[in-house]
Amino acid sequence: MRQRLVMHVDMDAFFASIEQRDHEEYRGKPLIVGGLSGRGVVSTCSYEARRFGVHSAMPIVRAKRLCPQGIFIEGDYAHYRAVSQAIFAIFARYAPVVEPLSIDEAFLDITGMELLMESPRAYAEKLKAEIREKTGLVASVGIAPNKFLAKLASDLEKPDGLVIITEEGKQAVLDPLPVGRIWGVGEKTAARLEALRIRTIGQLRRTPREKLVRSLGAHMADHLLALASGIDARPVAPREAAKSIGKEVTFPADIESVEEVERVLLDLAEKVGYRLRRKGCKGRTIQLKLRLGDFRTYTRSRTLAEATCYDRDIYETALALYRALGVHQGIRLLGIAISGFDTSGAISLFHEEVRKENLYAAIDSIKKRFGEQGITKAHLLKRERADDGDKEDEV
């Protein structure tokens, strides 16, 4: 039976590396990309910033304490997506099956491609060189018999790493590593393993199953023992098409007024509607997401009789869902998502529907040329001048 061969490619400090590539003044300096509000988090940071203990998902306020001399920017996520698309186009030339994990990493199934490569290492070096030549960015690569080992390998010699783990040599690599390197071992599981005096993957692998089951349960025990032995049968599979399109925003300070809620919902509906139309689809189910300052979160949805991609329909439905909730406390987050896609793209023969199609086609033409803020509601424009620093998070 032919042995599987999986490659994991992970772009090094992706957002920060793009900024340092594009801006000479950022090179060689601690650069932190993320939300700059009091509640913002680090999206990514340069390796210069990591030397100060800064890392992804860290609150921005903590990053500023650790690295006060750092350069903090919000970043250009549309630009990062464009660079990502160029990189994934390169991936597609190197493997018949590519599974995206995020905007900057993917699994490539290169099983059976031995005739096309001098060796797996040479193939990976060629891929890394093409990425560097065409984008000016650096990738780390891991190659192994399965996804778990390949992802682990890509992280072992960052940045600019290239590590191959073989079936025969996998335990020599795994056994000395801390148990935190295993998928699924977070703080709570690590604490339970520490209570059992299990600190390395090798110690975990040699622990009797019954002992782990008593502490972690059968499912988690079997999951950890399999990975500790380098066993992972999951296939590399292309990601399914998105099931919903949405947008949400977290506020620097809780909002209290109904008028502010209405303004935000109108803004979100406009963005979601535009994205639906760009993808050529309509949706029937509109969902409102609302989170209070104490982190209580509510979601409410309504399914329409007819699929829509129009801002006004989305806004009116979301507003009705908000009013039905009867929430009058400080709101930390609002979001709108739409699902139940109809991609037929058929245009109604009714006069009113044709008029809508023409109106939104004109609006979208302006947005395509001048950006999403090229045309917007006057009500939103007035407030945007006052709220220029708000950060919105992609759903």
N, C-alpha and C positions, 0 to 999 in steps of 0.2 A: 504493500500500500504506500502511495506517495506521501511523503511527509509534508505537512502544511508549512508555508513560509509566509509570515505576516510582517509587514513593515509599518512602524508607527513613526510619523513625521510630526515634529512639534517645532513651531517657529519660536525662536528665542526672544523673550521680552518683546512680543510682537508690536503692540501699540507704541511702546517707548522706542523700539528700534526704528520704526517708520519715522517717528518725529526726529530722532537723531540723524537719520539718513537725510531728511529734508531740511533740517535746520542745523547749520554748522555750530551755532552758539550753544546747542544742547549736548554736543559730543563730548564724551569723557566726563560728564557731570551727572550728579544724581537727579534723575528726571522721574517724576511721579505723575501718572495719568489717572484721572478719576474725577468723581464728583467733588466739587470744591465747597459745597454747603457744609454746615455743621454735621449733617447726617450722611454725607457722602462717604464712599469707600474707594479704596485703591483698585483700579481696573488692572493695571500692571505697572511695573517700574523698571528702570534700567538696572543693570548689574551694579553700577556705581551706588545706586540707592539701596540695593539689597545688602551691601556691606554694613549699613547702619541698622539692619534688622527690619527694614520695610519689606512688605510682601503683599501679594494680591489679596483682596477681600478685607484688608485691614482698614479700620476707620481712618478717614483722612486726618482727624484731629490727633490721633495717635501717631500717624506717620509724620506729622509736622513736629511733634515733640521729639521723635527719634531723629529726624533729619531736618532741622530748621533751616539749613542752608540749601535744601533741595529746591528744584524748580517744579512747581505744581501747575499742571494745565488740565483742562477738561478733555481735550482731545477732539479729533474730527472723525467720528465713527462712520460717516458715509465714505470718507476717504479710506479708512481701514477696510471696509467691506469691499471696496473696489480692488485694493491690493490683494485681499483674500481671494477674490474671484480669479485673479491672474495666477495665483499660486495653485489653486485647485485645478485650473486648466492644465498646468504642468503635471499635477498628479495624474490626471486622466490619461496622459500619454505614457505613463509608466506602469499602469495597472488596469486590468479590465474592471475591477470592482474597487470602489473607493467609498469608505464610510466616514463622513465628517463627524468629528466629535465636538468641534466648536469652530469659531471663525479662523483659528490658527493651528489646528491639528486634525489629523485624520489617520485612519488605518488604510493601508493598501494591501490587498491580497495578491501576492506575487507567486503563489503556488503554481508550479508547472511552467514557469517562465525561464527555466534554466537555459534553454536554447537561445534566449535573447540576451543573455548576460554572460560576461566573462566569469563573474562570481557575484554573490550577493553583496559583498563589500564594494566591489567596483561599481555595481549598479547603483548602490546608495550614494557613493561618491559622485557619480555622474548626476544624479538627481539634485544633490546638494549644490553642486557647481552650477547647474542650470538655474536653480532658484536664486543663487547669489548673482549670477550674471544678469538675469532678467529683472530682478527686483532690488538688488543691492542688499538683501537681507540674509541672515544666517539661520539655518535649520539644524536641529539635532534629530538623529535618526536611530531607531532601535529595530533590530530584526530578530525574530524568534519564531518558534513553532506555533505560538498562539498570541492572542491579543494581550492578555495580562503580561506575559513576559516581554512582548515587544514594547508596550508602553513603559514598563519598568526600565527596560534597556535604554530607551531614548532619554531618560532622566538621569542616568548614572554619570555621564561625563559632560553635562551642560556647562557652558554654552559650546556650540559647534561640535557636539558629540556624535560619535558613530560607534555603537556597541552591538555586537552580535552575541546572542545567547543560543547555544545549541541544546538539543535534547539531552545529549550526554553530559554537558557541562552545567546544566541549569541549577543543580543543587549547590554546586560550589559557589555560584553567584548568589543564590537566594539565602542560604543558611546563615551567613553572618549579618544579614541586613536586619534592621529593627522591624518589629511587627507592624509599625505604622506605615510601612511601604505597601502593605496589602490593601487592595480595594475593599472598602467596607469597614476598615478599622479606623474609627474616629476616636474622639477623646473618651467617650464612655466605654467603648469596647477595649481600648488600650488600657484603661484603668482596671477593668475586670481581668485582663490578661496579666497585668502587673501584680494584681492580688494573688494570682496563681504562680507568680515568679516566672512568667513567660515574657521575655524581652526580645528575643530574636526569632526570625522565621524558622531557623533550625530547631530551636526549643519547642516552638509551636508544632512543628511537623512530628516531633517525637512524643508529643503529649497524647496519652490515651484518649480516644474519642469520648468515652463515658465521662471523663473528668471535664472536658469542654462542654458537653451537653448539659451537665448539672449547672454550669455557670452561665452558659450562653444560649442554651436551647439547641435542639437538633439541627434546625435549618442553618443557623449561623455557624455551628460547629463544623458541619459538613462543608460549607462554603469556604471557611478558613483553611481547613485541612487540605482541600483540593488545591487551592491557590498556593499554599505552603509547599505543596509537592509539584508546583508548576503545571497543574492541570487546568485547562480552560477550553471547553469545547464550543464556545460561542463563535458563530460564523462572522466573517466580515460582510456586512450588508449595507447597501445604500440606505440613507435615511429616508423615511417616509415623507411624503408631501405634508406641508404644514396643515394642521387641522383647524387652526384659527389664525386670524390676523388681528393684532391689537396694539395698543399703546397705553402706557401708564406713567404717572408722574408722582414722585415723592416730594413733598414740600419741605423747605428749610424750616418753616414753623407751621404748626397746625393751622388750617384755615377754619374760620368760624361762620362766615356769612353765606347765606343762600346765594347771593349775587356772585360771590367768588366761585362757588361750586358750579353755578350755571355757566360762567365764563370758561372754566376749565373743561367742563363736559363738551362745550361747543368746540373748543380747540382740539380736544381729543377726537371728537367725531369727524372733524375736518381732516385730520391726519389719517385716521383709519379709512375713511371713504376714499381718499386719494390713493392709498396703497392698494385697496381692493380694485380700483379701476385700472391701476397700473398693471395688475396681475390678470386683468380681464375676467374677474369673477365677481359674483354677488353672494351674499349670505342671508340666511333666514333667521338665525338665532343671534341675538344681541345680548351680551353679558356686561353687567356693571360690577366692578370690584371697588370696594371701599374699605379702607383701614383707618381705625381711630388712633388717637395718640397713645392709647394703652395697648395697642397692637391687636385688639379685637378686629377680625376681618369678616366682611360680609360679601357674598356674591349673589347676585340675582340675575335671572335671564328671562327673556321673552322671545318666543318664536313667532315670526310674522307670517301672514298668509302668503305674501309674495317676497321673494328674495330681493335684496336691495344692495346698492353700493353708494347711495346718496347721503351726503353729510346730514341733511335735514332729517331724513328718516331715522338715521342712527342717533342723532342728538335727541330728538323728541322721545324716542324709546328709552334711551339711557336716562333722560331727565325724569320720565314717568317712573322708572324703577327706583331712582333716588328718592323721589317724593313719597313713594309707597313705603320706603324704609322708615321714614319719619325720624331720621337721625339729625340731631341738632347740637352735636358736640364737636370738639375740635377734630378735624379730619387730617390724617397724615398722608394718605395716598388715595388717588382715584385712578381708575383704569377702565377702558372700554375694549372689548374684544368681540369679534364676529365670527361665527362658524356656520356649519351647514351650507357649504358652498354649492353654488350653481354656476358651473363654468361654461354654460352653453353660449353665453354672450348674445343671446337673441334679443333683438330690439322690438319693443312693443309697437303695434300699429296705432295705438291710441294717441291722439294728438298731445295730451299732457305728458305722456311718457317720452314721446319724440322730442318735445320741447326741453325736458330735463336732460335727455341724452346730449342734445346740442349745447345746452348751457354748460354742463359739466365737461364736455369735450373742450370747450373754449377755456374754461378755468384750468383744466389740466395742461393744456398747451402752454399757458402762461407759466404754470408751476414748473413744467419741464424745462422751459427756457431760463427762468430766473430763480428756480429753487422753490421749496415749499412755501416760503413766505413772500413769493413774488406777488401773490394775491391772497387776501384773507379778509375776514369779516372786520368791518371798521371797529366794532366793539372789542375785538381781540387786539387790534393794532394799537389802540389807545392804552390798553393795559400792558402790552408787551414792552412798551417804552419804559414803563415803570418796573417791570418784572424781568429785566433782561438777563438776570443771573440764574433764573430757575433752570434746573436740570431735569430732563425727562429721561425715563428709562424704557428701553425697548422691552416689549413682552416676548 
